[in-house]
Amino acid sequence: MTAVELSGKVALITGASRGIGYGVAEALIARGDRVCITGRNEDALKEAVEALGADRAMYVAGKAHDESHQATVVERTMETFGRIDYLVNNAGTNPVFGPIADLDLNVARKVFETNVVSALGFAQRTWHAWQKDNGGAIVNIASVAGLAPSPFIGAYGVSKAALINLTVQLAHEFAPKVRVNAIAPAVVKTKFAQALYEGREAEAAAGYPLGRLGVPSDIGGAAAFLTSEQSDWVTGQTLVVDGGIFLNAGVA
Ligand SMILES: NC(=O)c1ccc[n+]([C@@H]2O[C@H](COP(=O)([O-])OP(=O)(O)OC[C@H]3O[C@@H](n4cnc5c(N)ncnc54)[C@H](OP(=O)(O)O)[C@@H]3O)[C@@H](O)[C@H]2O)c1
């Protein structure tokens, strides 16, 4: 197969060895971008880079909240590709299930550290390394859980609401150079969400007006739009990509 002509643009996508992040990487590579992907498991990253094409993709292994990892990712991407036009803050965690009344506060801190503070760290570093002088776009992968009560995953919902507000703060501060938007998916079929639909997918999908659960390419398409010229006048927004599930809120 002939490779798509290079666009000249480069994206840094956190948490992208599988799932939504990988779907975003595929979508951006399909239009000619090069990508740096991150994750904790190096073998999974190697496999992902091989599948994406080693001439278009690179990886750096590490934990999203680790500041030295953040610094290394940005440095290595700049060394390899010479620029970082787009940052997609996708790495996220949701380690507990239960009432927020009994939540261990150390777990709450960990959720914030990974889902919110890491995104800020990557945004700061990408801004200083490239975007403040050259422009670009940031996309934060939030969740519908950040827009409404999310029973039994409350801390996760609160952290995604904070990520949505971080999107607004950064959009204001980084304008006009850099546009910053978020995507709020409902259930997308990945390892992360497996427990919500495994063995009962038809039942889980029945509540969705569009009749199915999401797949990573649904979010890849939205991220490609928010990092393209087609969205040049869009900043500070949260694009809900949810198969219409929020429409149910209007049904008595
Ligand atoms: N799936 C859904 O239904 C859904 C809905 C709304 C929002 N989201 C959000 O979408 C994002 C991606 O979720 P997903 O469903 O694609 O999950 P996934 O399939 O489990 O993939 C997560 C990816 O992130 C990496 N990762 C996980 N924790 C990390 C950490 N602390 N530091 C660096 N990398 C890390 C994983 O690799 P390693 O395990 O090797 O680190 C993997 O590559 C998350 O922010 C999630 O909150 C998901």
The ligand as an SDF file (V2000), in Angstrom:
LIG
                    3D

 48 52  0  0  0  0  0  0  0  0999 V2000
  -13.7770    3.5830   26.9020 N   0  0  0  0  0  0  0  0  0  0  0  0
  -14.7140    4.3980   27.3180 C   0  0  0  0  0  0  0  0  0  0  0  0
  -15.9000    4.0380   27.4130 O   0  0  0  0  0  0  0  0  0  0  0  0
  -14.3830    5.8160   27.6850 C   0  0  0  0  0  0  0  0  0  0  0  0
  -15.4380    6.7320   27.8250 C   0  0  0  0  0  0  0  0  0  0  0  0
  -15.1610    8.0420   28.1500 C   0  0  0  0  0  0  0  0  0  0  0  0
  -13.8550    8.4430   28.3230 C   0  0  0  0  0  0  0  0  0  0  0  0
  -12.8340    7.5460   28.2060 N   0  0  0  0  0  0  0  0  0  0  0  0
  -11.4830    8.0270   28.4080 C   0  0  0  0  0  0  0  0  0  0  0  0
  -10.6770    7.6810   27.2950 O   0  0  0  0  0  0  0  0  0  0  0  0
   -9.3200    7.5420   27.6930 C   0  0  0  0  0  0  0  0  0  0  0  0
   -8.7470    6.2590   27.1260 C   0  0  0  0  0  0  0  0  0  0  0  0
   -9.4980    5.1710   27.5990 O   0  0  0  0  0  0  0  0  0  0  0  0
   -9.6280    3.7880   26.8130 P   0  0  0  0  0  0  0  0  0  0  0  0
  -11.0340    3.3630   26.9750 O   0  0  0  0  0  0  0  0  0  0  0  0
   -9.0490    3.8950   25.4730 O   0  0  0  0  0  0  0  0  0  0  0  0
   -8.7020    2.8420   27.7450 O   0  0  0  0  0  0  0  0  0  0  0  0
   -7.7880    1.5810   27.4020 P   0  0  0  0  0  0  0  0  0  0  0  0
   -8.3190    0.8140   26.2640 O   0  0  0  0  0  0  0  0  0  0  0  0
   -7.6160    0.8940   28.7110 O   0  0  0  0  0  0  0  0  0  0  0  0
   -6.4090    2.2460   26.9300 O   0  0  0  0  0  0  0  0  0  0  0  0
   -5.7170    3.0800   27.8120 C   0  0  0  0  0  0  0  0  0  0  0  0
   -4.3650    3.4190   27.2200 C   0  0  0  0  0  0  0  0  0  0  0  0
   -3.7060    4.3170   28.1100 O   0  0  0  0  0  0  0  0  0  0  0  0
   -2.5270    3.7060   28.6500 C   0  0  0  0  0  0  0  0  0  0  0  0
   -2.4700    4.1100   30.0610 N   0  0  0  0  0  0  0  0  0  0  0  0
   -3.3180    3.7750   31.0560 C   0  0  0  0  0  0  0  0  0  0  0  0
   -2.9580    4.3490   32.2000 N   0  0  0  0  0  0  0  0  0  0  0  0
   -1.8470    5.0830   31.9330 C   0  0  0  0  0  0  0  0  0  0  0  0
   -0.9900    5.8980   32.7100 C   0  0  0  0  0  0  0  0  0  0  0  0
   -1.2030    6.0820   34.0150 N   0  0  0  0  0  0  0  0  0  0  0  0
    0.0470    6.4940   32.1060 N   0  0  0  0  0  0  0  0  0  0  0  0
    0.2920    6.3140   30.7730 C   0  0  0  0  0  0  0  0  0  0  0  0
   -0.4770    5.5470   29.9910 N   0  0  0  0  0  0  0  0  0  0  0  0
   -1.5300    4.9400   30.5710 C   0  0  0  0  0  0  0  0  0  0  0  0
   -2.7080    2.2080   28.4180 C   0  0  0  0  0  0  0  0  0  0  0  0
   -1.4940    1.4900   28.2920 O   0  0  0  0  0  0  0  0  0  0  0  0
   -0.7580    0.8670   29.6130 P   0  0  0  0  0  0  0  0  0  0  0  0
   -1.8130    0.1100   30.3620 O   0  0  0  0  0  0  0  0  0  0  0  0
    0.3330    0.0240   29.0510 O   0  0  0  0  0  0  0  0  0  0  0  0
   -0.2590    2.0360   30.3710 O   0  0  0  0  0  0  0  0  0  0  0  0
   -3.4390    2.2290   27.0790 C   0  0  0  0  0  0  0  0  0  0  0  0
   -2.5490    2.4620   26.0120 O   0  0  0  0  0  0  0  0  0  0  0  0
   -9.3190    7.6510   29.2160 C   0  0  0  0  0  0  0  0  0  0  0  0
   -8.9470    8.9560   29.6030 O   0  0  0  0  0  0  0  0  0  0  0  0
  -10.7640    7.4080   29.5950 C   0  0  0  0  0  0  0  0  0  0  0  0
  -11.1170    8.0620   30.7960 O   0  0  0  0  0  0  0  0  0  0  0  0
  -13.0650    6.2320   27.9000 C   0  0  0  0  0  0  0  0  0  0  0  0
  1  2  1  0
  2  3  2  0
  2  4  1  0
  4  5  1  0
  4 48  2  0
  5  6  2  0
  6  7  1  0
  7  8  2  0
  8  9  1  0
  8 48  1  0
  9 10  1  0
  9 46  1  0
 10 11  1  0
 11 12  1  0
 11 44  1  0
 12 13  1  0
 13 14  1  0
 14 15  2  0
 14 16  1  0
 14 17  1  0
 17 18  1  0
 18 19  2  0
 18 20  1  0
 18 21  1  0
 21 22  1  0
 22 23  1  0
 23 24  1  0
 23 42  1  0
 24 25  1  0
 25 26  1  0
 25 36  1  0
 26 27  1  0
 26 35  1  0
 27 28  2  0
 28 29  1  0
 29 30  1  0
 29 35  2  0
 30 31  1  0
 30 32  2  0
 32 33  1  0
 33 34  2  0
 34 35  1  0
 36 37  1  0
 36 42  1  0
 37 38  1  0
 38 39  2  0
 38 40  1  0
 38 41  1  0
 42 43  1  0
 44 45  1  0
 44 46  1  0
 46 47  1  0
M  CHG  2   8   1  16  -1
M  END
$$$$
